[in-house]
Amino acid sequence: MSAAVKITRIDPTNWYVGMKNPQLQLMVYGKNIKSVQNVTTDYPGVAIDSIVRLDSPNYLLVYLNLSGAQPGEMTLKFDKTKVKYQLRQREMGGDKRMGFTNADVLYMLMPDRFAQGKNHNPQIKGMNTYREDRTKPSLRHGGDLEGIREHLDYFKELGVTALWLTPVLENNSPDSDNGYSTYHGYATTDYYRVDPRFGTNDDYRRLCDEAHQKGLKVVMDMIFNHSGFEHPWTQDMPTKDWLNTPQWLNEQQSGRDPMTGFTANADGSEPAKSQYLQTSYKLTPVKDPYASQIDLKETVDGWFVPSMPDLNQRNPHVMTYLIQNSIWWIETVGIDGIRMDTYPYADARAMANWMKRLDDEYPNFNTVGETWVTEPAYTAAWQKDSRLSKENSYLKTVMDFAFFDRLSQAKNEETDDWWNGMNRLYNSFCYDYLYTDPDHVMAFIDNHDTDRFLGNGTDTLALKQALALLLTVRRIPQLYYGTEILMNGTKEVTDGNVRKDFPGGFPGDPRNAFTPEGRTKAQQAMFTWLSRLLHWRQGNQAIIRGKMTQFIPWKGVYVIARQHKGHTVMTIINGWSTTATLEVARYAEIIGTNSRATDVITRRTLPLDHDLTLQPRQTLILEMGK
């Protein structure tokens, strides 16, 4: 007779009845759990479809069918061992969950760098060695979910409608002497637990609930491509193919440097890395019709960095685990969208299956994938129902790196008659016919992986031009935290310099930029300008549903118009560092019979019966016919 086994964990930690797909994968952890002979339950409406024994003796997969189950506590019996498992009632049907749209403006922030709650604990017991040191740009600074929750009114005042937090799940990698830590959140070590340094799962739920009460959506950052090195799967792989190219993991791991992922030899020399495969970071092979096998393998199967093991999404058990995890967070905390990191690095077919599964269960939900190539044709090929791809990705929203790239160049150029300056934006938007739906393309001017738009400067004229375009073109706009108060920085020395703390979010800050009194005159002017634009945009049907017309830059002036049911908006950009003239007659098809327009920012009335002189790098957003 077999002895009782000790079960240390089951993922997911609970589940929900009433799903369109009734199958549930349970990943059961426990020493020698593979030796269990029988898994049974007498819970009504639950059937055990299959038991999968993996290569490691310490995992067991149990596949259940819940098609007839009701909410309640189910008892699972593993030979002699009994385990209670909760089946819960869903709060709403999947079709009732509404994702973010082009009516929203996403505000991206890093929890570690935004704000610290009043009851923050600077040292959580049980976590691998770490320290909070705000003088070190690459160490943890101590921001948390409570700090964000305490400032929800700030987002309302600013006028954004959705919050995109960089990953909040446990990243339990130790700090190293070279200043490395996983404050950024992209090295997950537990897919079902909020990092205790940020708070608890309940804190995350409370943040989402209170955000919803204030009309704010929450977008969750996820990573299916890789995990953190300290995840149990790396230490004890469930199957030989759970990770891509895992052979080098057999090296001794004690003393491993979390920055490089490698362990130094006894004499201090660098270990051999012949079995380690690094990704090339080149995403083109995934869509290249002529791609070589080695190029494709390096992109998809290579590790992002040595400290982030590459998950094998072609293993169906791996992908089922990840799919269920995304569903669990939707149901458990009520997120309104997902941003998927490093999207093309993962297996395309497996990711398409994930997207199809989410779309079937949550038809009005939205996911945006990070597709970091600066050519519109590449980005468009990843969008759901694209005619440019042989296989449907089912990914509704893609990130517009072309918009970011062209603006980054244009801000330093004079607009000529052909290619430079604002011509770069014109020549990018003219390829929107490649997209299945330009309203499901997310545009941005900077984020946590790029230099801030201002670089190390304070060029507010260029910033206003970028923001005016971002918030009026046919896109889902995303802002990066602190742009509204002129936060700047470059990645030249470290990524931490574009991820600085928000002023006033931490004890001891000399200024509190959450309040007008704590902002400098320049910061307040920028905040006011952007806030007016954001509030004007909310519910504006010309921006949300309107037809878009763009004009080839003419004598330095770039004009984009949006029109809906007699309401017209004109965004006017002077691409010269000298004065320019808006020749009104050239835009007659948009202006029509309107002789006057209202400046959206100042609310002043401007005549349109004669040409307008534009100041150097001036931005105007005019509306008429409303």
Secondary structure, DSSP 8 states (H G I E B T S, - for coil): --------EEESSSEES--SS-EEEEEEE-TTGGG---EE---TT-EEEEEEE-SSTTEEEEEEE-TT--SEEEEEEETTEEEEEEEE--SS-GGG-----TT--EEEE-HHHH---TT--S--TTS-S--B-TTSTTSB----HHHHHTTHHHHHHHT--EEEE---EE------TTS---TT--S-SEEEEE-TTT--HHHHHHHHHHHHHTT-EEEEEE-SSB--TTSHHHHS-SSTTSBSS-GGGGS--TT--TTT-----TTS-----TT--B-----GGGT-TT--HHHHHHHHHSBSBTTB-BB-TTSHHHHHHHHHHHHHHHHHH---EEEETTGGGS-HHHHHHHHHHHHHH-TT--EEE----S-HHHHHHTSTT-TT-SS-----EEE-HHHHHHHHHHTTS---SSSSTTHHHHHHHTTGGGSS-GGGEEEES--TTS--TTTTS--HHHHHHHHHHHHHSSSEEEEETTGGGT----SSS-GGGGS---TTSSTT-S--TTSGGGS-HHHHHHHHHHHHHHHHHTT-HHHHT-EEEEEEEETTEEEEEEEETTEEEEEEEE-SSS-EEE-GGGGHHHHTT--EEEETTT--EEE-SS-EEE-TT-EEEEEE--
